[in-house]
Amino acid sequence: MDDGADKPFLDVYVESEERAFVVGAYNLIFRTEDGGKSWQPWRNRVENPKELHFYAMRRCGQDLFLVGEQDLCFDRQMME
């Protein structure tokens, strides 16, 4: 509950039947690798000390980007 009970999800990015991400307000980011049966918090995998909102996650060619408020932008390598 500390990682999201009162924080809205703003986007979902589905890579495959098994793997997806949800992102949202106040640095909210979770990942599943089992089709949504369980979710792991990823907030400490992304350097976001101000806990800005994440608005969307999108693929562009081979690259995956996470974008948020105040020009926040991360690529896949910054999230691993």
A tleap script that builds the chain and sets N, CA, C and O, in Angstrom:
source leaprc.protein.ff14SB
mol = sequence {
  NMET ASP ASP GLY ALA ASP LYS PRO PHE LEU
  ASP VAL TYR VAL GLU SER GLU GLU ARG ALA
  PHE VAL VAL GLY ALA TYR ASN LEU ILE PHE
  ARG THR GLU ASP GLY GLY LYS SER TRP GLN
  PRO TRP ARG ASN ARG VAL GLU ASN PRO LYS
  GLU LEU HIE PHE TYR ALA MET ARG ARG CYS
  GLY GLN ASP LEU PHE LEU VAL GLY GLU GLN
  ASP LEU CYS PHE ASP ARG GLN MET MET CGLU
}
set mol.1.N position { 0.814 -1.195 0.000 }
set mol.1.CA position { 0.000 0.000 0.000 }
set mol.1.C position { 0.853 1.253 0.000 }
set mol.1.O position { 0.435 2.277 -0.540 }
set mol.2.N position { 2.047 1.199 0.595 }
set mol.2.CA position { 2.908 2.380 0.611 }
set mol.2.C position { 3.309 2.804 -0.791 }
set mol.2.O position { 3.598 3.978 -1.025 }
set mol.3.N position { 3.330 1.858 -1.731 }
set mol.3.CA position { 3.775 2.155 -3.082 }
set mol.3.C position { 2.663 2.506 -4.046 }
set mol.3.O position { 2.922 2.606 -5.245 }
set mol.4.N position { 1.443 2.696 -3.588 }
set mol.4.CA position { 0.470 3.076 -4.581 }
set mol.4.C position { -0.990 3.108 -4.211 }
set mol.4.O position { -1.804 3.426 -5.078 }
set mol.5.N position { -1.379 2.809 -3.011 }
set mol.5.CA position { -2.806 2.737 -2.689 }
set mol.5.C position { -3.531 4.064 -2.904 }
set mol.5.O position { -4.708 4.065 -3.264 }
set mol.6.N position { -2.862 5.179 -2.695 }
set mol.6.CA position { -3.510 6.483 -2.854 }
set mol.6.C position { -2.980 7.255 -4.060 }
set mol.6.O position { -3.225 8.455 -4.181 }
set mol.7.N position { -2.256 6.578 -4.952 }
set mol.7.CA position { -1.639 7.229 -6.107 }
set mol.7.C position { -2.242 6.653 -7.394 }
set mol.7.O position { -2.322 5.433 -7.541 }
set mol.8.N position { -2.664 7.510 -8.322 }
set mol.8.CA position { -3.288 6.996 -9.543 }
set mol.8.C position { -2.270 6.447 -10.539 }
set mol.8.O position { -1.166 6.973 -10.680 }
set mol.9.N position { -2.667 5.384 -11.221 }
set mol.9.CA position { -1.917 4.910 -12.378 }
set mol.9.C position { -2.274 5.814 -13.550 }
set mol.9.O position { -3.434 6.194 -13.712 }
set mol.10.N position { -1.286 6.157 -14.366 }
set mol.10.CA position { -1.526 7.048 -15.499 }
set mol.10.C position { -1.296 6.377 -16.841 }
set mol.10.O position { -1.758 6.879 -17.866 }
set mol.11.N position { -0.586 5.246 -16.857 }
set mol.11.CA position { -0.345 4.558 -18.121 }
set mol.11.C position { 0.033 3.107 -17.847 }
set mol.11.O position { 0.552 2.770 -16.782 }
set mol.12.N position { -0.235 2.270 -18.819 }
set mol.12.CA position { 0.212 0.882 -18.789 }
set mol.12.C position { 0.931 0.601 -20.103 }
set mol.12.O position { 0.472 1.011 -21.168 }
set mol.13.N position { 2.041 -0.089 -20.026 }
set mol.13.CA position { 2.789 -0.475 -21.221 }
set mol.13.C position { 2.931 -1.993 -21.196 }
set mol.13.O position { 3.502 -2.552 -20.260 }
set mol.14.N position { 2.417 -2.651 -22.216 }
set mol.14.CA position { 2.452 -4.107 -22.291 }
set mol.14.C position { 3.464 -4.515 -23.361 }
set mol.14.O position { 3.317 -4.179 -24.536 }
set mol.15.N position { 4.499 -5.248 -22.926 }
set mol.15.CA position { 5.516 -5.741 -23.860 }
set mol.15.C position { 5.131 -7.095 -24.436 }
set mol.15.O position { 5.402 -7.374 -25.604 }
set mol.16.N position { 4.514 -7.920 -23.641 }
set mol.16.CA position { 4.137 -9.264 -24.065 }
set mol.16.C position { 3.001 -9.749 -23.172 }
set mol.16.O position { 2.544 -9.025 -22.286 }
set mol.17.N position { 2.553 -10.965 -23.407 }
set mol.17.CA position { 1.507 -11.539 -22.570 }
set mol.17.C position { 1.915 -11.628 -21.105 }
set mol.17.O position { 1.070 -11.570 -20.211 }
set mol.18.N position { 3.190 -11.768 -20.870 }
set mol.18.CA position { 3.709 -11.945 -19.514 }
set mol.18.C position { 4.273 -10.671 -18.899 }
set mol.18.O position { 4.178 -10.493 -17.685 }
set mol.19.N position { 4.850 -9.787 -19.686 }
set mol.19.CA position { 5.611 -8.644 -19.157 }
set mol.19.C position { 4.914 -7.313 -19.454 }
set mol.19.O position { 4.553 -7.024 -20.595 }
set mol.20.N position { 4.733 -6.502 -18.387 }
set mol.20.CA position { 4.107 -5.190 -18.532 }
set mol.20.C position { 4.586 -4.265 -17.416 }
set mol.20.O position { 5.123 -4.712 -16.403 }
set mol.21.N position { 4.379 -2.970 -17.626 }
set mol.21.CA position { 4.682 -1.939 -16.638 }
set mol.21.C position { 3.436 -1.092 -16.423 }
set mol.21.O position { 2.646 -0.908 -17.350 }
set mol.22.N position { 3.251 -0.579 -15.220 }
set mol.22.CA position { 2.284 0.480 -14.959 }
set mol.22.C position { 3.060 1.629 -14.317 }
set mol.22.O position { 3.955 1.414 -13.500 }
set mol.23.N position { 2.698 2.854 -14.705 }
set mol.23.CA position { 3.374 4.036 -14.175 }
set mol.23.C position { 2.315 5.029 -13.730 }
set mol.23.O position { 1.161 4.960 -14.154 }
set mol.24.N position { 2.725 5.959 -12.864 }
set mol.24.CA position { 1.755 6.926 -12.384 }
set mol.24.C position { 2.348 8.044 -11.564 }
set mol.24.O position { 3.523 8.388 -11.692 }
set mol.25.N position { 1.513 8.596 -10.728 }
set mol.25.CA position { 1.853 9.770 -9.933 }
set mol.25.C position { 2.909 9.451 -8.871 }
set mol.25.O position { 2.996 8.328 -8.374 }
set mol.26.N position { 3.688 10.447 -8.547 }
set mol.26.CA position { 4.657 10.387 -7.450 }
set mol.26.C position { 5.640 9.219 -7.567 }
set mol.26.O position { 5.854 8.466 -6.617 }
set mol.27.N position { 6.236 9.089 -8.766 }
set mol.27.CA position { 7.298 8.090 -8.975 }
set mol.27.C position { 6.768 6.655 -8.971 }
set mol.27.O position { 7.528 5.717 -8.733 }
set mol.28.N position { 5.486 6.479 -9.229 }
set mol.28.CA position { 4.870 5.159 -9.194 }
set mol.28.C position { 5.250 4.361 -10.446 }
set mol.28.O position { 4.969 4.784 -11.567 }
set mol.29.N position { 5.880 3.225 -10.249 }
set mol.29.CA position { 6.201 2.331 -11.359 }
set mol.29.C position { 6.293 0.899 -10.832 }
set mol.29.O position { 7.001 0.621 -9.865 }
set mol.30.N position { 5.565 0.004 -11.488 }
set mol.30.CA position { 5.569 -1.419 -11.154 }
set mol.30.C position { 5.778 -2.228 -12.425 }
set mol.30.O position { 5.448 -1.773 -13.520 }
set mol.31.N position { 6.328 -3.435 -12.275 }
set mol.31.CA position { 6.521 -4.332 -13.399 }
set mol.31.C position { 6.012 -5.720 -13.035 }
set mol.31.O position { 6.130 -6.167 -11.894 }
set mol.32.N position { 5.441 -6.391 -14.036 }
set mol.32.CA position { 5.052 -7.789 -13.881 }
set mol.32.C position { 5.773 -8.616 -14.942 }
set mol.32.O position { 5.998 -8.149 -16.058 }
set mol.33.N position { 6.120 -9.810 -14.595 }
set mol.33.CA position { 6.700 -10.751 -15.556 }
set mol.33.C position { 5.908 -12.052 -15.571 }
set mol.33.O position { 6.359 -13.054 -16.126 }
set mol.34.N position { 4.724 -12.033 -14.959 }
set mol.34.CA position { 3.894 -13.239 -14.922 }
set mol.34.C position { 2.449 -12.934 -15.330 }
set mol.34.O position { 1.509 -13.540 -14.816 }
set mol.35.N position { 2.288 -12.006 -16.241 }
set mol.35.CA position { 0.957 -11.690 -16.749 }
set mol.35.C position { 0.058 -10.970 -15.775 }
set mol.35.O position { -1.163 -11.004 -15.927 }
set mol.36.N position { 0.630 -10.315 -14.772 }
set mol.36.CA position { -0.145 -9.533 -13.816 }
set mol.36.C position { -0.514 -10.268 -12.542 }
set mol.36.O position { -1.209 -9.711 -11.692 }
set mol.37.N position { -0.065 -11.509 -12.389 }
set mol.37.CA position { -0.353 -12.245 -11.152 }
set mol.37.C position { 0.352 -11.605 -9.963 }
set mol.37.O position { -0.168 -11.604 -8.847 }
set mol.38.N position { 1.536 -11.063 -10.212 }
set mol.38.CA position { 2.266 -10.343 -9.162 }
set mol.38.C position { 2.961 -9.143 -9.798 }
set mol.38.O position { 3.290 -9.154 -10.984 }
set mol.39.N position { 3.174 -8.127 -8.999 }
set mol.39.CA position { 3.795 -6.877 -9.456 }
set mol.39.C position { 4.927 -6.511 -8.513 }
set mol.39.O position { 4.785 -6.617 -7.295 }
set mol.40.N position { 6.053 -6.079 -9.073 }
set mol.40.CA position { 7.199 -5.652 -8.284 }
set mol.40.C position { 7.383 -4.141 -8.432 }
set mol.40.O position { 7.339 -3.624 -9.549 }
set mol.41.N position { 7.587 -3.428 -7.326 }
set mol.41.CA position { 7.866 -1.990 -7.423 }
set mol.41.C position { 9.222 -1.756 -8.082 }
set mol.41.O position { 10.191 -2.467 -7.815 }
set mol.42.N position { 9.269 -0.750 -8.942 }
set mol.42.CA position { 10.508 -0.382 -9.634 }
set mol.42.C position { 10.919 1.048 -9.322 }
set mol.42.O position { 11.819 1.576 -9.975 }
set mol.43.N position { 10.303 1.674 -8.371 }
set mol.43.CA position { 10.567 3.090 -8.099 }
set mol.43.C position { 12.024 3.365 -7.758 }
set mol.43.O position { 12.524 4.445 -8.072 }
set mol.44.N position { 12.714 2.439 -7.133 }
set mol.44.CA position { 14.118 2.684 -6.789 }
set mol.44.C position { 15.067 2.271 -7.917 }
set mol.44.O position { 16.283 2.333 -7.736 }
set mol.45.N position { 14.552 1.858 -9.063 }
set mol.45.CA position { 15.389 1.549 -10.229 }
set mol.45.C position { 15.523 2.750 -11.162 }
set mol.45.O position { 16.311 2.731 -12.107 }
set mol.46.N position { 14.744 3.793 -10.883 }
set mol.46.CA position { 14.761 4.999 -11.702 }
set mol.46.C position { 15.133 6.172 -10.808 }
set mol.46.O position { 14.518 6.389 -9.764 }
set mol.47.N position { 16.132 6.919 -11.219 }
set mol.47.CA position { 16.594 8.052 -10.415 }
set mol.47.C position { 15.615 9.221 -10.564 }
set mol.47.O position { 15.637 9.944 -11.559 }
set mol.48.N position { 14.769 9.386 -9.566 }
set mol.48.CA position { 13.725 10.407 -9.571 }
set mol.48.C position { 13.573 10.947 -8.146 }
set mol.48.O position { 12.546 10.718 -7.507 }
set mol.49.N position { 14.589 11.664 -7.643 }
set mol.49.CA position { 14.590 12.082 -6.239 }
set mol.49.C position { 13.439 13.011 -5.847 }
set mol.49.O position { 13.060 13.053 -4.676 }
set mol.50.N position { 12.882 13.748 -6.794 }
set mol.50.CA position { 11.752 14.632 -6.485 }
set mol.50.C position { 10.419 13.891 -6.550 }
set mol.50.O position { 9.368 14.474 -6.285 }
set mol.51.N position { 10.464 12.604 -6.904 }
set mol.51.CA position { 9.269 11.775 -7.048 }
set mol.51.C position { 8.229 12.422 -7.967 }
set mol.51.O position { 7.043 12.492 -7.643 }
set mol.52.N position { 8.712 12.892 -9.126 }
set mol.52.CA position { 7.829 13.491 -10.121 }
set mol.52.C position { 6.927 12.414 -10.727 }
set mol.52.O position { 7.226 11.222 -10.654 }
set mol.53.N position { 5.825 12.852 -11.322 }
set mol.53.CA position { 4.865 11.930 -11.931 }
set mol.53.C position { 5.437 11.329 -13.214 }
set mol.53.O position { 6.118 12.011 -13.980 }
set mol.54.N position { 5.153 10.049 -13.439 }
set mol.54.CA position { 5.436 9.399 -14.713 }
set mol.54.C position { 4.128 9.382 -15.501 }
set mol.54.O position { 3.109 8.899 -15.006 }
set mol.55.N position { 4.156 9.909 -16.728 }
set mol.55.CA position { 2.940 10.013 -17.530 }
set mol.55.C position { 2.770 8.873 -18.524 }
set mol.55.O position { 1.647 8.448 -18.797 }
set mol.56.N position { 3.887 8.371 -19.071 }
set mol.56.CA position { 3.747 7.364 -20.123 }
set mol.56.C position { 5.032 6.577 -20.306 }
set mol.56.O position { 6.126 7.032 -19.972 }
set mol.57.N position { 4.862 5.385 -20.847 }
set mol.57.CA position { 5.987 4.557 -21.263 }
set mol.57.C position { 5.671 4.125 -22.692 }
set mol.57.O position { 4.595 3.589 -22.956 }
set mol.58.N position { 6.609 4.357 -23.616 }
set mol.58.CA position { 6.390 4.042 -25.023 }
set mol.58.C position { 7.654 3.506 -25.670 }
set mol.58.O position { 8.769 3.841 -25.271 }
set mol.59.N position { 7.461 2.678 -26.661 }
set mol.59.CA position { 8.559 2.167 -27.471 }
set mol.59.C position { 8.666 3.026 -28.727 }
set mol.59.O position { 7.662 3.428 -29.315 }
set mol.60.N position { 9.904 3.296 -29.120 }
set mol.60.CA position { 10.201 3.997 -30.366 }
set mol.60.C position { 11.321 3.198 -31.030 }
set mol.60.O position { 12.482 3.308 -30.634 }
set mol.61.N position { 10.979 2.399 -32.034 }
set mol.61.CA position { 11.958 1.495 -32.630 }
set mol.61.C position { 12.377 0.454 -31.601 }
set mol.61.O position { 11.526 -0.232 -31.035 }
set mol.62.N position { 13.660 0.330 -31.357 }
set mol.62.CA position { 14.180 -0.609 -30.370 }
set mol.62.C position { 14.269 -0.009 -28.967 }
set mol.62.O position { 14.556 -0.721 -28.004 }
set mol.63.N position { 14.025 1.292 -28.850 }
set mol.63.CA position { 14.186 1.981 -27.567 }
set mol.63.C position { 12.860 2.078 -26.817 }
set mol.63.O position { 11.799 2.239 -27.419 }
set mol.64.N position { 12.943 1.976 -25.494 }
set mol.64.CA position { 11.786 2.134 -24.624 }
set mol.64.C position { 12.021 3.371 -23.758 }
set mol.64.O position { 13.081 3.512 -23.148 }
set mol.65.N position { 11.031 4.268 -23.704 }
set mol.65.CA position { 11.170 5.512 -22.963 }
set mol.65.C position { 10.088 5.640 -21.901 }
set mol.65.O position { 8.946 5.224 -22.094 }
set mol.66.N position { 10.478 6.227 -20.777 }
set mol.66.CA position { 9.584 6.577 -19.683 }
set mol.66.C position { 9.626 8.094 -19.565 }
set mol.66.O position { 10.699 8.673 -19.391 }
set mol.67.N position { 8.466 8.745 -19.657 }
set mol.67.CA position { 8.424 10.208 -19.620 }
set mol.67.C position { 7.503 10.679 -18.495 }
set mol.67.O position { 6.564 9.990 -18.096 }
set mol.68.N position { 7.809 11.882 -18.001 }
set mol.68.CA position { 7.032 12.426 -16.909 }
set mol.68.C position { 7.057 13.933 -16.879 }
set mol.68.O position { 7.464 14.589 -17.838 }
set mol.69.N position { 6.612 14.471 -15.756 }
set mol.69.CA position { 6.515 15.923 -15.626 }
set mol.69.C position { 7.901 16.570 -15.583 }
set mol.69.O position { 8.908 15.919 -15.305 }
set mol.70.N position { 7.918 17.867 -15.868 }
set mol.70.CA position { 9.136 18.680 -15.865 }
set mol.70.C position { 10.214 18.100 -16.775 }
set mol.70.O position { 11.389 18.065 -16.410 }
set mol.71.N position { 9.812 17.647 -17.960 }
set mol.71.CA position { 10.719 17.108 -18.986 }
set mol.71.C position { 11.460 15.854 -18.547 }
set mol.71.O position { 12.530 15.561 -19.081 }
set mol.72.N position { 10.930 15.121 -17.609 }
set mol.72.CA position { 11.529 13.880 -17.138 }
set mol.72.C position { 11.506 12.851 -18.271 }
set mol.72.O position { 10.454 12.608 -18.863 }
set mol.73.N position { 12.654 12.247 -18.576 }
set mol.73.CA position { 12.724 11.257 -19.642 }
set mol.73.C position { 13.845 10.267 -19.337 }
set mol.73.O position { 14.986 10.662 -19.095 }
set mol.74.N position { 13.511 8.986 -19.353 }
set mol.74.CA position { 14.476 7.916 -19.137 }
set mol.74.C position { 14.374 6.940 -20.287 }
set mol.74.O position { 13.293 6.729 -20.837 }
set mol.75.N position { 15.500 6.341 -20.654 }
set mol.75.CA position { 15.450 5.250 -21.631 }
set mol.75.C position { 15.612 3.924 -20.908 }
set mol.75.O position { 15.884 3.902 -19.708 }
set mol.76.N position { 15.452 2.839 -21.609 }
set mol.76.CA position { 15.457 1.497 -21.011 }
set mol.76.C position { 16.711 1.247 -20.180 }
set mol.76.O position { 16.624 0.670 -19.096 }
set mol.77.N position { 17.884 1.675 -20.673 }
set mol.77.CA position { 19.135 1.437 -19.945 }
set mol.77.C position { 19.133 2.112 -18.592 }
set mol.77.O position { 19.751 1.613 -17.652 }
set mol.78.N position { 18.450 3.239 -18.473 }
set mol.78.CA position { 18.405 3.956 -17.197 }
set mol.78.C position { 17.432 3.305 -16.223 }
set mol.78.O position { 17.394 3.664 -15.046 }
set mol.79.N position { 16.636 2.336 -16.716 }
set mol.79.CA position { 15.645 1.671 -15.873 }
set mol.79.C position { 16.061 0.265 -15.490 }
set mol.79.O position { 15.327 -0.408 -14.766 }
set mol.80.N position { 17.193 -0.196 -15.944 }
set mol.80.CA position { 17.625 -1.583 -15.661 }
set mol.80.C position { 18.484 -1.634 -14.419 }
set mol.80.O position { 18.938 -2.708 -14.026 }
savepdb mol mol.pdb
quit
